[in-house]
Amino acid sequence: MDTTITAVLLGIVEGLTEFIPVSSTGHLILASELFGYDAKTWEVFNVVIQLPAVMAVVVLYWRTFLDVGLGALRGSRESIAFVRNVLAAFIPAAIVGVLFKSRIDLLLENPIVVCVALIVGGFAIVAVERLVSHQTYRPVGQMPLAQAIKIGMMQCIAVIPGVSRSGATIMGAMVMGENRKTAAEFSFFLAVPTMLGATVKQLWDHRHELSAGAGSVGVKEIAIGSVVSFLVSLVVIKFFIGYVSKRGFMPFAAYRIVLGSLALVWLLWV
């Protein structure tokens, strides 16, 4: 497949799946199987196009970030708590990512793991939606520190491809008593340091090949994928909060179960 077309398709996949509980990494792994491209060749590309997705969060919530920044400078307790909660929730995943990188990389090479995780995660969402009572919305800055850390620990489960970073944090937050909207917004804000950190680390790890211009995937493909990822992420984030606040996560659970089952059958028997 032409590299430009692949870049567009992967940008769409990243933008569509990064912030909803269906696993962007899992989709990118399955996409490599479906479209037949070399996943290793596109490894850096797949990480770099997460940055535009992060920027979509910053653009859509610019007023929140501005208010928090100004509030923290003025000594506002809620603004300081917002920054503290996001950074504290980020730390567990950062530690796991550094300590277990080699094992995580092995999991990323196994599409069967993705399928199983999609199915199990789908049923987990069903259980949370049916069993957890819905609480009153509260801003991230009003969340206790211990709660933020526990949600951050849930994010560690997402090192398993197919689990979904947003799914783990949102469902974890709801189990701990947070409102759907609070859980989703916290997941968006937590994505900023998490995805930024992962991208910087990948760029550092691959700095030599990038500076040498090695590989068939270059600046053009990364630029195209980044623009597509950013634009699609803008639409998805704006739609997602309103949708789940009213209708919940059941459609995403059904999608995960169906996709995981079909992909598993395809990988094992086709």
Backbone as CSV, one residue per row, in Angstrom:
resi,resn,N_x,N_y,N_z,CA_x,CA_y,CA_z,C_x,C_y,C_z
1,MET,0.846,-1.195,0.000,0.000,0.000,0.000,0.888,1.255,0.000
2,ASP,0.476,2.286,-0.717,1.205,3.534,-0.778,1.373,4.127,0.619
3,THR,2.571,4.663,0.915,2.842,5.161,2.262,1.963,6.356,2.635
4,THR,1.588,7.176,1.661,0.717,8.325,1.949,-0.663,7.868,2.387
5,ILE,-1.204,6.890,1.678,-2.523,6.344,2.034,-2.463,5.690,3.416
6,THR,-1.396,4.954,3.673,-1.237,4.317,4.984,-1.167,5.364,6.083
7,ALA,-0.451,6.459,5.832,-0.329,7.536,6.821,-1.696,8.148,7.136
8,VAL,-2.513,8.349,6.108,-3.857,8.903,6.307,-4.713,7.941,7.119
9,LEU,-4.684,6.666,6.742,-5.493,5.664,7.444,-5.097,5.541,8.916
10,LEU,-3.794,5.519,9.172,-3.334,5.392,10.554,-3.641,6.656,11.351
11,GLY,-3.587,7.813,10.702,-3.968,9.047,11.373,-5.433,9.036,11.776
12,ILE,-6.270,8.503,10.899,-7.704,8.382,11.210,-7.916,7.416,12.369
13,VAL,-7.238,6.269,12.322,-7.369,5.270,13.394,-6.949,5.867,14.736
14,GLU,-5.806,6.561,14.761,-5.322,7.173,16.000,-6.313,8.201,16.532
15,GLY,-6.772,9.096,15.662,-7.697,10.132,16.086,-9.027,9.599,16.573
16,LEU,-9.522,8.558,15.914,-10.805,7.976,16.291,-10.759,7.224,17.608
17,THR,-9.630,6.594,17.903,-9.603,5.617,19.002,-8.820,6.032,20.238
18,GLU,-8.032,7.095,20.172,-7.158,7.444,21.307,-7.941,7.803,22.558
19,PHE,-9.046,8.506,22.420,-9.729,9.049,23.586,-11.023,8.330,23.951
20,ILE,-11.373,7.306,23.199,-12.536,6.497,23.553,-12.050,5.130,24.021
21,PRO,-12.837,4.414,24.828,-12.342,3.188,25.477,-12.305,1.960,24.565
22,VAL,-11.570,2.068,23.453,-11.491,0.928,22.532,-10.054,0.536,22.187
23,SER,-9.054,1.289,22.706,-7.633,1.004,22.529,-7.090,1.413,21.164
24,SER,-6.422,2.556,21.131,-5.793,3.011,19.894,-4.628,2.104,19.513
25,THR,-3.826,1.696,20.508,-2.695,0.805,20.229,-3.172,-0.519,19.652
26,GLY,-4.223,-1.061,20.240,-4.783,-2.311,19.733,-5.257,-2.184,18.302
27,HIS,-5.896,-1.066,17.987,-6.372,-0.847,16.617,-5.216,-0.699,15.630
28,LEU,-4.161,-0.029,16.055,-3.005,0.129,15.172,-2.321,-1.213,14.917
29,ILE,-2.278,-2.074,15.940,-1.692,-3.408,15.765,-2.545,-4.241,14.807
30,LEU,-3.859,-4.210,14.993,-4.746,-4.958,14.099,-4.718,-4.369,12.688
31,ALA,-4.557,-3.053,12.603,-4.478,-2.406,11.282,-3.270,-2.915,10.503
32,SER,-2.155,-3.157,11.209,-0.971,-3.672,10.523,-1.232,-5.055,9.943
33,GLU,-2.046,-5.853,10.656,-2.404,-7.183,10.162,-3.368,-7.086,8.975
34,LEU,-4.310,-6.147,9.073,-5.336,-6.018,8.041,-4.788,-5.403,6.759
35,PHE,-4.008,-4.308,6.910,-3.509,-3.589,5.735,-2.203,-4.171,5.210
36,GLY,-1.557,-5.020,6.009,-0.356,-5.701,5.550,0.911,-4.868,5.530
37,TYR,0.955,-3.759,6.268,2.191,-2.981,6.316,3.077,-3.485,7.449
38,ASP,4.359,-3.153,7.410,5.319,-3.581,8.426,5.195,-2.695,9.657
39,ALA,4.693,-3.251,10.747,4.459,-2.475,11.961,5.743,-1.866,12.514
40,LYS,6.859,-2.585,12.383,8.133,-2.087,12.912,8.558,-0.825,12.175
41,THR,8.330,-0.788,10.875,8.698,0.374,10.070,7.915,1.618,10.497
42,TRP,6.679,1.408,10.920,5.797,2.516,11.280,5.749,2.761,12.785
43,GLU,6.646,2.135,13.533,6.610,2.216,14.991,6.744,3.645,15.497
44,VAL,7.738,4.372,15.009,7.951,5.755,15.442,6.792,6.639,14.984
45,PHE,6.338,6.441,13.768,5.193,7.192,13.230,3.991,7.068,14.162
46,ASN,3.684,5.834,14.593,2.511,5.599,15.431,2.599,6.325,16.764
47,VAL,3.807,6.517,17.264,3.972,7.230,18.529,3.918,8.742,18.315
48,VAL,4.582,9.219,17.272,4.650,10.666,17.019,3.269,11.259,16.760
49,ILE,2.405,10.523,16.071,1.085,11.091,15.759,0.175,11.147,16.982
50,GLN,0.678,10.686,18.137,-0.060,10.889,19.382,0.038,12.345,19.840
51,LEU,1.135,13.018,19.500,1.319,14.413,19.915,0.208,15.332,19.394
52,PRO,-0.152,15.245,18.106,-1.273,16.065,17.630,-2.580,15.738,18.349
53,ALA,-2.750,14.471,18.735,-3.946,14.110,19.493,-3.941,14.810,20.845
54,VAL,-2.758,14.894,21.481,-2.625,15.629,22.737,-2.958,17.106,22.524
55,MET,-2.483,17.657,21.422,-2.741,19.064,21.133,-4.233,19.335,20.949
56,ALA,-4.961,18.331,20.471,-6.410,18.489,20.325,-7.055,18.701,21.697
57,VAL,-6.567,17.987,22.717,-7.067,18.180,24.086,-6.768,19.602,24.548
58,VAL,-5.537,20.046,24.319,-5.124,21.379,24.754,-5.943,22.457,24.054
59,VAL,-6.195,22.279,22.757,-6.960,23.268,21.995,-8.409,23.345,22.491
60,LEU,-9.027,22.191,22.679,-10.428,22.177,23.095,-10.626,22.634,24.541
61,TYR,-9.630,22.377,25.386,-9.728,22.747,26.800,-8.755,23.879,27.151
62,TRP,-8.465,24.725,26.166,-7.472,25.777,26.396,-7.861,26.697,27.544
63,ARG,-9.144,26.975,27.665,-9.579,27.877,28.739,-9.372,27.229,30.111
64,THR,-9.634,25.917,30.184,-9.406,25.213,31.444,-7.929,25.251,31.826
65,PHE,-7.057,24.954,30.857,-5.617,24.961,31.133,-5.131,26.369,31.490
66,LEU,-5.662,27.371,30.800,-5.278,28.757,31.094,-5.718,29.147,32.497
67,ASP,-6.976,28.840,32.837,-7.492,29.169,34.166,-6.705,28.458,35.258
68,VAL,-6.353,27.188,34.999,-5.581,26.428,35.988,-4.192,27.043,36.169
69,GLY,-3.553,27.388,35.039,-2.223,27.991,35.120,-2.229,29.308,35.873
70,LEU,-3.171,30.173,35.527,-3.269,31.473,36.204,-3.664,31.292,37.667
71,GLY,-4.575,30.347,37.894,-5.008,30.092,39.263,-3.880,29.562,40.133
72,ALA,-3.059,28.675,39.567,-1.928,28.125,40.324,-0.932,29.232,40.676
73,LEU,-0.712,30.172,39.747,0.200,31.289,40.017,-0.344,32.186,41.130
74,ARG,-1.673,32.270,41.209,-2.286,33.091,42.257,-2.449,32.327,43.567
75,GLY,-2.093,31.041,43.549,-2.187,30.245,44.769,-3.544,29.607,44.995
76,SER,-4.368,29.499,43.935,-5.683,28.882,44.068,-5.544,27.404,44.442
77,ARG,-6.202,26.987,45.507,-6.106,25.602,45.976,-6.617,24.617,44.939
78,GLU,-7.734,24.966,44.289,-8.317,24.040,43.314,-7.430,23.905,42.084
79,SER,-6.826,24.998,41.649,-5.930,24.944,40.494,-4.677,24.129,40.812
80,ILE,-4.122,24.348,41.980,-2.940,23.588,42.397,-3.296,22.109,42.516
81,ALA,-4.489,21.822,43.049,-4.935,20.434,43.183,-5.116,19.779,41.811
82,PHE,-5.590,20.541,40.831,-5.746,20.033,39.460,-4.393,19.558,38.926
83,VAL,-3.382,20.424,39.008,-2.041,20.071,38.523,-1.493,18.890,39.307
84,ARG,-1.641,18.933,40.622,-1.158,17.846,41.481,-1.799,16.519,41.121
85,ASN,-3.101,16.508,40.901,-3.812,15.267,40.604,-3.375,14.661,39.272
86,VAL,-3.246,15.502,38.252,-2.856,15.004,36.935,-1.432,14.446,36.973
87,LEU,-0.510,15.174,37.595,0.881,14.718,37.653,1.026,13.471,38.521
88,ALA,0.297,13.431,39.638,0.372,12.261,40.522,-0.184,11.018,39.836
89,ALA,-1.237,11.177,39.059,-1.830,10.041,38.342,-0.931,9.567,37.209
90,PHE,-0.105,10.454,36.682,0.805,10.108,35.594,1.982,9.238,36.059
91,ILE,2.439,9.438,37.285,3.660,8.800,37.780,3.630,7.268,37.731
92,PRO,2.555,6.584,38.177,2.581,5.114,38.138,2.824,4.541,36.741
93,ALA,2.155,5.070,35.732,2.331,4.572,34.365,3.740,4.865,33.855
94,ALA,4.298,6.011,34.235,5.658,6.351,33.825,6.658,5.355,34.393
95,ILE,6.478,4.982,35.649,7.380,4.018,36.287,7.277,2.653,35.628
96,VAL,6.044,2.196,35.402,5.836,0.894,34.757,6.410,0.892,33.350
97,GLY,6.211,1.980,32.621,6.715,2.062,31.255,8.228,1.964,31.170
98,VAL,8.913,2.571,32.131,10.382,2.535,32.139,10.898,1.165,32.588
99,LEU,10.301,0.606,33.625,10.802,-0.642,34.201,10.519,-1.872,33.338
100,PHE,9.397,-1.840,32.630,8.970,-3.054,31.912,8.876,-2.847,30.403
101,LYS,9.675,-1.922,29.864,9.589,-1.598,28.440,9.799,-2.820,27.550
102,SER,10.776,-3.651,27.845,11.074,-4.799,26.980,9.912,-5.792,26.947
103,ARG,9.294,-6.002,28.085,8.150,-6.921,28.129,6.938,-6.324,27.425
104,ILE,6.766,-5.022,27.578,5.659,-4.342,26.898,5.830,-4.447,25.384
105,ASP,7.071,-4.273,24.910,7.345,-4.360,23.477,6.999,-5.734,22.918
106,LEU,7.223,-6.777,23.704,6.870,-8.134,23.264,5.356,-8.281,23.105
107,LEU,4.601,-7.696,24.036,3.139,-7.755,23.947,2.633,-7.028,22.704
108,LEU,3.317,-5.953,22.333,2.894,-5.164,21.174,3.028,-5.933,19.866
109,GLU,3.784,-7.029,19.896,3.979,-7.830,18.690,2.948,-8.955,18.565
110,ASN,2.023,-9.038,19.514,1.086,-10.161,19.548,-0.361,-9.689,19.352
111,PRO,-0.919,-9.808,18.144,-2.292,-9.361,17.902,-3.337,-10.204,18.635
112,ILE,-2.988,-11.458,18.985,-3.936,-12.293,19.737,-4.214,-11.675,21.106
113,VAL,-3.163,-11.135,21.729,-3.327,-10.462,23.022,-4.305,-9.300,22.880
114,VAL,-4.198,-8.571,21.778,-5.106,-7.447,21.523,-6.555,-7.914,21.475
115,CYS,-6.804,-8.979,20.741,-8.176,-9.485,20.585,-8.772,-9.898,21.925
116,VAL,-8.002,-10.642,22.703,-8.480,-11.101,24.009,-8.751,-9.907,24.928
117,ALA,-7.833,-8.937,24.921,-7.998,-7.757,25.766,-9.227,-6.939,25.350
118,LEU,-9.477,-6.836,24.052,-10.661,-6.122,23.583,-11.936,-6.779,24.098
119,ILE,-11.992,-8.112,24.009,-13.191,-8.835,24.443,-13.381,-8.724,25.947
120,VAL,-12.327,-9.015,26.707,-12.421,-8.943,28.176,-12.762,-7.531,28.623
121,GLY,-12.115,-6.540,27.995,-12.398,-5.152,28.341,-13.830,-4.751,28.032
122,GLY,-14.374,-5.301,26.962,-15.766,-5.021,26.620,-16.723,-5.503,27.696
123,PHE,-16.499,-6.713,28.159,-17.357,-7.249,29.227,-17.139,-6.496,30.541
124,ALA,-15.920,-6.014,30.776,-15.653,-5.216,31.975,-16.449,-3.913,31.944
125,ILE,-16.538,-3.287,30.770,-17.322,-2.056,30.640,-18.795,-2.329,30.908
126,VAL,-19.300,-3.449,30.390,-20.697,-3.830,30.645,-20.941,-3.957,32.143
127,ALA,-20.021,-4.630,32.841,-20.171,-4.836,34.287,-20.171,-3.504,35.035
128,VAL,-19.262,-2.606,34.660,-19.190,-1.308,35.337,-20.464,-0.507,35.095
129,GLU,-20.940,-0.496,33.872,-22.142,0.270,33.555,-23.375,-0.249,34.301
130,ARG,-23.437,-1.547,34.494,-24.621,-2.138,35.139,-24.559,-2.105,36.663
131,LEU,-23.361,-2.153,37.215,-23.232,-2.330,38.659,-22.883,-1.054,39.416
132,VAL,-22.294,-0.074,38.716,-21.827,1.134,39.398,-22.881,2.225,39.336
133,SER,-23.177,2.815,40.480,-24.138,3.914,40.521,-23.453,5.192,40.060
134,HIS,-24.209,6.073,39.439,-23.636,7.285,38.856,-23.697,8.442,39.862
135,GLN,-22.535,9.056,40.072,-22.396,10.098,41.063,-22.542,11.488,40.441
136,THR,-22.494,12.494,41.303,-22.583,13.877,40.856,-21.244,14.328,40.264
137,TYR,-21.309,15.136,39.230,-20.095,15.647,38.592,-19.328,16.548,39.551
138,ARG,-17.989,16.392,39.533,-17.126,17.330,40.242,-15.869,17.572,39.406
139,PRO,-15.342,18.799,39.432,-14.137,19.112,38.653,-12.935,18.307,39.143
140,VAL,-11.961,18.143,38.272,-10.755,17.386,38.606,-10.029,18.012,39.789
141,GLY,-10.081,19.342,39.897,-9.409,20.024,40.989,-10.016,19.775,42.346
142,GLN,-11.195,19.175,42.395,-11.837,18.854,43.666,-11.668,17.386,44.051
143,MET,-10.955,16.641,43.229,-10.728,15.221,43.493,-9.613,15.054,44.529
144,PRO,-9.782,14.188,45.528,-8.721,13.949,46.511,-7.480,13.355,45.845
145,LEU,-6.317,13.631,46.399,-5.059,13.135,45.842,-5.033,11.611,45.787
146,ALA,-5.478,10.957,46.834,-5.466,9.489,46.869,-6.299,8.914,45.734
147,GLN,-7.423,9.546,45.436,-8.280,9.095,44.341,-7.553,9.208,42.999
148,ALA,-6.877,10.319,42.796,-6.140,10.537,41.544,-5.044,9.487,41.372
149,ILE,-4.336,9.183,42.442,-3.255,8.186,42.369,-3.816,6.810,42.025
150,LYS,-4.939,6.449,42.635,-5.553,5.135,42.358,-6.003,5.037,40.897
151,ILE,-6.547,6.125,40.372,-6.943,6.135,38.957,-5.705,6.014,38.073
152,GLY,-4.642,6.701,38.461,-3.391,6.597,37.727,-2.835,5.183,37.716
153,MET,-3.021,4.465,38.800,-2.576,3.068,38.867,-3.388,2.194,37.912
154,MET,-4.648,2.544,37.710,-5.472,1.808,36.754,-4.936,1.967,35.333
155,GLN,-4.339,3.132,35.065,-3.785,3.380,33.737,-2.669,2.388,33.398
156,CYS,-2.012,1.854,34.433,-0.907,0.909,34.219,-1.380,-0.355,33.498
157,ILE,-2.644,-0.711,33.681,-3.173,-1.908,33.028,-3.119,-1.762,31.511
158,ALA,-3.146,-0.513,31.057,-3.191,-0.253,29.617,-1.877,-0.543,28.900
159,VAL,-0.843,-0.967,29.639,0.380,-1.401,28.942,0.099,-2.674,28.148
160,ILE,-0.970,-3.379,28.500,-1.408,-4.539,27.720,-2.155,-4.009,26.500
161,PRO,-1.655,-4.244,25.290,-2.318,-3.715,24.089,-3.733,-4.263,23.939
162,GLY,-4.667,-3.373,23.694,-6.059,-3.773,23.571,-6.887,-3.399,24.786
163,VAL,-6.215,-3.085,25.897,-6.943,-2.717,27.116,-7.557,-1.331,26.974
164,SER,-6.789,-0.365,26.471,-7.197,1.026,26.291,-6.840,1.867,27.506
165,ARG,-5.987,2.853,27.290,-5.603,3.776,28.355,-6.814,4.549,28.857
166,SER,-7.597,5.090,27.919,-8.780,5.853,28.330,-9.804,4.947,28.999
167,GLY,-9.960,3.725,28.477,-10.922,2.800,29.071,-10.556,2.432,30.490
168,ALA,-9.265,2.147,30.737,-8.819,1.762,32.072,-9.021,2.895,33.071
169,THR,-8.684,4.120,32.661,-8.811,5.247,33.588,-10.278,5.635,33.809
170,ILE,-11.073,5.626,32.738,-12.478,6.016,32.881,-13.247,4.995,33.708
171,MET,-13.094,3.713,33.376,-13.806,2.685,34.133,-13.303,2.611,35.572
172,GLY,-11.994,2.763,35.741,-11.438,2.761,37.091,-11.988,3.899,37.919
173,ALA,-12.073,5.078,37.320,-12.607,6.240,38.031,-14.072,6.039,38.400
174,MET,-14.839,5.442,37.499,-16.259,5.206,37.785,-16.439,4.186,38.906
175,VAL,-15.619,3.139,38.909,-15.676,2.147,39.989,-15.370,2.814,41.337
176,MET,-14.503,3.819,41.301,-14.127,4.526,42.528,-15.103,5.644,42.888
177,GLY,-16.215,5.732,42.140,-17.276,6.647,42.515,-17.363,7.942,41.737
178,GLU,-16.555,8.086,40.683,-16.595,9.329,39.923,-17.697,9.303,38.869
179,ASN,-18.207,10.470,38.577,-19.210,10.662,37.545,-18.617,10.381,36.160
180,ARG,-19.451,9.961,35.205,-18.955,9.672,33.846,-18.179,10.844,33.260
181,LYS,-18.735,12.043,33.384,-18.092,13.216,32.802,-16.768,13.511,33.499
182,THR,-16.748,13.424,34.827,-15.513,13.632,35.583,-14.455,12.632,35.143
183,ALA,-14.863,11.360,35.023,-13.933,10.294,34.639,-13.358,10.535,33.249
184,ALA,-14.224,10.921,32.306,-13.772,11.152,30.931,-12.844,12.360,30.844
185,GLU,-13.197,13.445,31.520,-12.353,14.640,31.488,-10.996,14.374,32.128
186,PHE,-10.997,13.667,33.247,-9.726,13.353,33.900,-8.853,12.498,32.982
187,SER,-9.472,11.571,32.263,-8.732,10.741,31.310,-8.114,11.596,30.212
188,PHE,-8.849,12.598,29.724,-8.319,13.503,28.698,-7.114,14.274,29.236
189,PHE,-7.264,14.855,30.431,-6.181,15.662,30.997,-4.953,14.790,31.299
190,LEU,-5.189,13.587,31.785,-4.094,12.670,32.091,-3.365,12.236,30.827
191,ALA,-4.063,12.251,29.701,-3.436,11.865,28.433,-2.309,12.811,28.046
192,VAL,-2.389,14.066,28.475,-1.388,15.052,28.050,0.017,14.681,28.533
193,PRO,0.267,14.524,29.849,1.623,14.133,30.264,1.973,12.704,29.864
194,THR,0.980,11.807,29.859,1.248,10.401,29.537,1.706,10.245,28.097
195,MET,0.948,10.784,27.166,1.288,10.642,25.749,2.495,11.485,25.370
196,LEU,2.634,12.638,26.011,3.811,13.468,25.757,5.076,12.743,26.205
197,GLY,5.008,12.130,27.397,6.158,11.388,27.908,6.512,10.204,27.022
198,ALA,5.495,9.453,26.577,5.733,8.285,25.721,6.341,8.700,24.389
199,THR,5.867,9.825,23.851,6.378,10.294,22.564,7.830,10.742,22.675
200,VAL,8.138,11.520,23.702,9.508,12.001,23.903,10.462,10.829,24.078
201,LYS,10.037,9.815,24.833,10.901,8.651,25.055,11.157,7.900,23.751
202,GLN,10.115,7.718,22.946,10.275,7.018,21.673,11.177,7.808,20.728
203,LEU,10.998,9.110,20.699,11.843,9.937,19.834,13.305,9.859,20.269
204,TRP,13.533,9.835,21.566,14.896,9.708,22.080,15.479,8.339,21.737
205,ASP,14.689,7.290,21.919,15.166,5.934,21.633,15.518,5.756,20.158
206,HIS,14.805,6.464,19.290,15.011,6.312,17.840,15.691,7.538,17.233
207,ARG,16.385,8.316,18.046,16.962,9.584,17.576,17.979,9.386,16.461
208,HIS,18.749,8.308,16.519,19.797,8.115,15.520,19.217,7.820,14.140
209,GLU,18.231,6.927,14.085,17.646,6.604,12.790,16.835,7.762,12.235
210,LEU,16.229,8.559,13.123,15.474,9.716,12.654,16.406,10.783,12.076
211,SER,17.529,11.015,12.762,18.471,12.024,12.278,19.135,11.592,10.973
212,ALA,19.250,10.263,10.797,19.863,9.750,9.568,18.873,9.633,8.426
213,GLY,17.583,9.830,8.748,16.548,9.711,7.723,16.352,8.292,7.263
214,ALA,16.625,7.323,8.170,16.517,5.917,7.796,15.058,5.492,7.710
215,GLY,14.805,4.523,6.841,13.468,3.964,6.723,12.642,4.646,5.646
216,SER,11.577,3.976,5.244,10.725,4.492,4.174,9.674,5.465,4.683
217,VAL,9.478,5.499,6.007,8.494,6.399,6.594,9.234,7.639,7.087
218,GLY,9.021,8.749,6.390,9.776,9.950,6.704,8.916,11.105,7.169
219,VAL,9.446,12.311,7.002,8.791,13.525,7.485,7.435,13.725,6.813
220,LYS,7.344,13.431,5.525,6.078,13.631,4.801,4.960,12.799,5.416
221,GLU,5.218,11.514,5.632,4.193,10.625,6.196,3.804,11.055,7.612
222,ILE,4.819,11.434,8.409,4.540,11.862,9.777,3.716,13.146,9.786
223,ALA,4.013,14.064,8.878,3.253,15.323,8.801,1.800,15.066,8.415
224,ILE,1.597,14.211,7.430,0.237,13.885,6.983,-0.540,13.197,8.104
225,GLY,0.070,12.187,8.716,-0.591,11.465,9.797,-0.901,12.361,10.975
226,SER,-0.017,13.323,11.264,-0.209,14.235,12.395,-1.404,15.153,12.168
227,VAL,-1.508,15.704,10.966,-2.634,16.596,10.647,-3.961,15.839,10.743
228,VAL,-3.987,14.648,10.174,-5.213,13.840,10.205,-5.570,13.467,11.636
229,SER,-4.570,13.030,12.407,-4.801,12.649,13.801,-5.370,13.814,14.604
230,PHE,-4.817,15.010,14.414,-5.271,16.203,15.142,-6.713,16.540,14.810
231,LEU,-7.040,16.580,13.525,-8.392,16.965,13.105,-9.442,15.958,13.572
232,VAL,-9.133,14.674,13.414,-10.087,13.651,13.832,-10.246,13.657,15.354
233,SER,-9.152,13.858,16.085,-9.218,13.910,17.548,-10.099,15.055,18.027
234,LEU,-10.007,16.201,17.369,-10.852,17.343,17.727,-12.330,16.965,17.695
235,VAL,-12.724,16.304,16.624,-14.131,15.924,16.450,-14.537,14.897,17.503
236,VAL,-13.689,13.894,17.707,-14.019,12.804,18.628,-14.147,13.314,20.062
237,ILE,-13.199,14.114,20.519,-13.235,14.616,21.899,-14.483,15.456,22.134
238,LYS,-14.786,16.315,21.176,-15.950,17.187,21.321,-17.244,16.373,21.393
239,PHE,-17.306,15.314,20.612,-18.501,14.466,20.570,-18.597,13.569,21.801
240,PHE,-17.462,13.073,22.272,-17.433,11.996,23.259,-18.054,12.385,24.600
241,ILE,-17.660,13.525,25.143,-18.139,13.932,26.463,-19.659,14.030,26.497
242,GLY,-20.232,14.720,25.511,-21.682,14.868,25.474,-22.395,13.549,25.308
243,TYR,-21.813,12.671,24.489,-22.455,11.391,24.210,-22.485,10.506,25.451
244,VAL,-21.324,10.300,26.091,-21.283,9.363,27.223,-21.990,9.919,28.441
245,SER,-22.052,11.251,28.579,-22.767,11.839,29.707,-24.241,11.467,29.665
246,LYS,-24.788,11.331,28.448,-26.208,11.022,28.289,-26.473,9.530,28.082
247,ARG,-25.599,8.836,27.324,-25.911,7.472,26.901,-25.000,6.394,27.463
248,GLY,-23.897,6.784,28.070,-23.026,5.786,28.678,-22.079,5.110,27.692
249,PHE,-21.502,3.998,28.138,-20.418,3.346,27.395,-20.795,2.013,26.755
250,MET,-22.052,1.608,26.843,-22.462,0.310,26.317,-22.135,0.120,24.826
251,PRO,-22.337,1.127,23.966,-21.992,0.921,22.552,-20.512,0.609,22.349
252,PHE,-19.659,1.198,23.161,-18.226,0.934,23.043,-17.897,-0.488,23.514
253,ALA,-18.620,-0.944,24.535,-18.433,-2.317,25.009,-18.813,-3.308,23.921
254,ALA,-19.952,-3.075,23.287,-20.409,-3.969,22.213,-19.420,-3.962,21.050
255,TYR,-18.928,-2.786,20.709,-17.956,-2.677,19.612,-16.694,-3.473,19.921
256,ARG,-16.196,-3.347,21.142,-14.979,-4.073,21.542,-15.178,-5.578,21.429
257,ILE,-16.298,-6.062,21.932,-16.552,-7.504,21.945,-16.677,-8.048,20.519
258,VAL,-17.420,-7.326,19.678,-17.609,-7.766,18.287,-16.292,-7.719,17.524
259,LEU,-15.580,-6.589,17.624,-14.308,-6.454,16.899,-13.298,-7.496,17.366
260,GLY,-13.158,-7.641,18.680,-12.197,-8.603,19.210,-12.504,-10.015,18.776
261,SER,-13.788,-10.381,18.762,-14.194,-11.734,18.370,-13.939,-11.990,16.894
262,LEU,-14.324,-11.021,16.046,-14.113,-11.177,14.604,-12.629,-11.231,14.264
263,ALA,-11.851,-10.353,14.897,-10.416,-10.326,14.623,-9.748,-11.622,15.088
264,LEU,-10.206,-12.148,16.216,-9.635,-13.394,16.733,-9.904,-14.550,15.785
265,VAL,-11.140,-14.627,15.300,-11.497,-15.673,14.332,-10.658,-15.529,13.064
266,TRP,-10.537,-14.291,12.605,-9.769,-14.040,11.376,-8.294,-14.433,11.530
267,LEU,-7.709,-14.067,12.670,-6.292,-14.354,12.893,-6.016,-15.845,13.060
268,LEU,-6.959,-16.571,13.654,-6.748,-17.989,13.939,-7.099,-18.914,12.781
269,TRP,-8.064,-18.493,11.955,-8.556,-19.424,10.947,-8.435,-18.966,9.490
270,VAL,-8.207,-17.677,9.276,-8.166,-17.217,7.885,-6.723,-17.294,7.368
